[in-house]
Amino acid sequence: MTSNAKQLFIKRKREITKEKQYYNKFIFNGHFSVFLVILLGAFIMGYAGWLQSIPKGINYALIAGVIMAVISIFPIRTLLKDADRLFLLPFERHMSVYMRQSIGYSYFSRLGLQIAMLIILFPLFYVLNGRTFGFYIIFVILALTLPLLGLILKWLWYKYKLESWSLYVLLFIIFTSSYYVALGPKSIASIASIFILIGLSYLLYYISEKHLFPWEKLIKLEQQHHMNYYKFVNMFTDVKHLKETAVRRSYLDPLLVTPKKKKFNAQNMYLYLFVRSFARGKDAFHIILRLVVIAIILIVWLQQPLVTLIIGSLFMYIILLQMAQFYTQQAYGLWPQVWPVSDSKVIRGYEQFLNRLMLIIAIIFLIVYIVMNPTYGYAGLLFFLVGWLTVRNVIKKLKYQETLLRD
């Protein structure tokens, strides 16, 4: 039975790996890959320039400790399914073997991000500490060890049926203090956190040894992780398994004024539908907001007129290009069946929505660009040109696709 538990997890890991390989073909397409390469190049160039004159009076050890603490709290991936709460009940005594596989998978699937942050932070603390790196070895050991111990403690915490928020607070405090002591005072006492987590894990292991397996909790967490992945992928291609959700954002209510009677018709219905779906939707709004914030940070940080102009234009192009997927989510949904209209009216409403979104983002980019580069502020008009050309290209492709479907 022990080998069966291991084989069950391996089988499910292969299934999810196969699924991710399928969707990665749509995510890392030519446009997005070029975008990532340019973004990486811009970051490296800006980071190298910033290291030449690092601002004084900032507690970088504390900031790095907080950031590392947040990303060191790895999510636990069990790959459990809803039916497991029924069909795997007779298998419960062997689920400890399954969970060991789960913890290993959860650790290694997020380890790449941890290593990337260690590489990014190394030049900063290498320069701050007079080009010495001996202290950084302890920091690396902690960064690679604490997440694994955190996953073990998280599993035992769930098994003992303790509240999740209390675990996150505890791990955040332990991780932050440990990383800070390693980078700030550079004391070997920072490794005390390892023994604290081991002690807590042993304690919970013995007091929860006879507790039942927390099926409901772990299945719900896995479903949430999987759904978050689907929401991200849905911005690049259609995902059949995605469950749509809506969120009330009262600060966006001024954008959702009910149309007047004379505009409550087939000509204007889809503009209102696209705006409302974007403002109330849970995935598209957050992804676009993150991209805009990242673009603003890069424009402010790089402080090079030509480079930031290219970065802003690139972000404008990527944002509007990714929103093309938003069309299929709405145009082939419920509304066309409730109130059928011609394809031209749907595309026209989507074009109006994209143009409004483009204007808002372009104005934000232009304001930030003018503030950072007042001498070359006029060049920021390129954001509007790129946005207009992108919208025009997206609409042209949609019309062509609708023509093919009609044939």
Disulfide bonds with the S-S distance in Angstrom:
none
